[in-house]
Amino acid sequence: MGTETQRLQQEIKHLIKQLGWSQKRFARELHGMSDEADCSTMKEVGQYVERVKKQLTRSTVAPELLEAYLQQLQSHQDFAKLDVFIPYFVPDNRLPKEFVAGMKTISGILDE
């Protein structure tokens, strides 16, 4: 099943493949959506692209960063054309922790 980081990396790679994008294109699109896009040099864009590509393979990347990438990807205009829905869990303190853990396990199994 893998870690949360590995699951998110695979999900992002799967979605960018569905879009027909390379990892380089994905990184450029992310950069274009950022606040830094207007004042970046070509060198800075290249460094950003390489950093994102490495983050899609390294096991030490924080899942929160990958979640942010996934949310940015979902907000892209090209993603809306895919007719794909990506559900994500919003924590609720009313549910027992054991129940939530069990549902995450089941969801992970179904994802495979």
HELIX and SHEET records of a PDB file:
HELIX    1   1 GLU A    4  LEU A   19  1                                  16    
HELIX    2   2 GLN A   23  MET A   33  1                                  11    
HELIX    3   3 ALA A   37  CYS A   39  5                                   3    
HELIX    4   4 MET A   42  GLN A   55  1                                  14    
HELIX    5   5 PRO A   63  GLN A   74  1                                  12    
HELIX    6   6 GLN A   77  ALA A   80  1                                   4    
HELIX    7   7 LYS A   97  ASP A  111  1                                  15    
END                                                                             
